[in-house]
């Protein structure tokens, strides 16, 4: 930690844009009760986070009192990925450094155009990765969280570990120009390759000229071509191959033309034809740029801002992002100021859609009471999703808030077999403790929604298991149930299969059949079968219920009976591990 920047007014010219003044960092804390975790207490500039308009989430605003996440998602690509530099060359990502100029894109008017930008951060990590193969032969190796630009907007390589997000599917078309296939079986030194290479260079990049110059003595016929490249390696190879064919050349400098300013157009066939999970974990790299993107193997790739911002504290954007948590200790004061703005429209604010607001750290920092009070005082409705029993501490405050605004509370409880719950959720409160929390909230007047998710094939989907779960949920006083089948997102699947192989090896082949390859969701047929099994039981126990797939989009409300709480806000499915 670079402590010299903690002086008031001290700036750091090497920090990321907007983060040069690090006097807002108060202190770093490690405590025995949070082994392996370090908390960096900072002063935040904003509290309300706007959800992008293109998002499928039914709420428009969130609040995240913490930065950094133990879910360990990453936005990274292979170190061998070729990056288009400002000088026109393509260099491997491993060779680039902070400060290098490369090509990114930005929207100008009606078009997205190539522009010059600078690398502002770079970091490494080691995570599971996927190979994305395009129809023209271009291959990309990236984490499941990495995003590429398609003709339908930005999409992640795979679906989210929890909830849903736009992700690549077969025949999605990426934007850019691609790099084609690299066929290592071709003999590069042979005559056939040499002549094919020259034909491609001359016809593809050369300017061919045929002319006649008559004079009184004779008519001169000229046949020439000009090959203008900014890639010295390709130019030298072309000159060498021409000499081998007996064609002399001469070289002269010329004014380099740049891709900068030209509109992004996709001429190559950049359809996704295959997405393959790679074995084990891979060393991956990522960068942050001034435009928020870069050109990777000839396609437009998004970079990660969140991990890069860790580096202004000398924290690594890889492993440190998962264990070094930044706590916005002044989030309440900032929130109060933002809620007083005349432009604030009192839209629903969702808490718990990213990280649990009642995680164990909340017992130390007590940020939620101030957030609840600020939202209620401003007339802003809120929804809270948690699996933490710490919410019971704030029940009196939530009751007072519900007298002024809509408050919707959702508790995630997936396992009702104690042994299974301890095996899968060893760090979470017990099922009974969470049901007791539901009862306490119900006794306080709230119509609590329980997320019966995930339902696990062959483990918790039997009639007896579902009937027991719904009976306990009803006995706790819950009013509604949202149910859904197990999701096995990238990063979770390998760990889950390893656990299943030890806990229930007899089910491993069945699960591999239900979740083949990169599949994250159970097959549609299974989800339909599950719905037919669950719905009669929900009605029998007198509960309102719906499947997660039936949740409304933003701007609509679920069809539950009106109550003192707001309509449920459809947060993403709680993470299993």
Secondary structure as UniProt FT lines:
FT   HELIX           3..6
FT   TURN            8..9
FT   TURN            13..14
FT   TURN            17..18
FT   TURN            23..24
FT   STRAND          25..29
FT   HELIX           32..34
FT   TURN            35..36
FT   STRAND          38..42
FT   STRAND          48..50
FT   TURN            53..54
FT   STRAND          61..63
FT   STRAND          66..67
FT   TURN            70..71
FT   STRAND          77..78
FT   TURN            79..80
FT   STRAND          82..85
FT   TURN            86..87
FT   STRAND          90..92
FT   HELIX           93..95
FT   TURN            98..99
FT   STRAND          101..108
FT   TURN            109..110
FT   STRAND          111..127
FT   STRAND          130..134
FT   TURN            135..136
FT   STRAND          139..142
FT   TURN            144..145
FT   STRAND          147..150
FT   TURN            151..152
FT   STRAND          153..156
FT   TURN            170..171
FT   STRAND          173..174
FT   TURN            184..185
FT   TURN            188..189
FT   HELIX           191..205
FT   STRAND          206..214
FT   STRAND          219..227
FT   HELIX           232..244
FT   TURN            245..246
FT   TURN            260..261
FT   STRAND          271..277
FT   STRAND          282..289
FT   STRAND          293..296
FT   TURN            297..298
FT   STRAND          299..302
FT   HELIX           305..309
FT   HELIX           310..313
FT   HELIX           319..323
FT   STRAND          324..328
FT   TURN            329..330
FT   HELIX           331..339
FT   TURN            342..343
FT   STRAND          349..351
FT   TURN            357..358
FT   TURN            360..361
FT   HELIX           362..365
FT   HELIX           368..378
FT   STRAND          382..386
FT   HELIX           389..394
FT   HELIX           395..402
FT   TURN            403..404
FT   STRAND          407..412
FT   HELIX           418..424
FT   TURN            426..427
FT   HELIX           431..443
FT   TURN            444..445
FT   STRAND          449..455
FT   TURN            457..460
FT   HELIX           463..475
FT   TURN            476..477
FT   STRAND          480..485
FT   TURN            490..492
FT   HELIX           493..503
FT   HELIX           505..507
FT   HELIX           508..514
FT   TURN            517..518
FT   HELIX           524..540
FT   TURN            541..542
FT   STRAND          544..547
FT   HELIX           548..550
FT   TURN            554..555
//
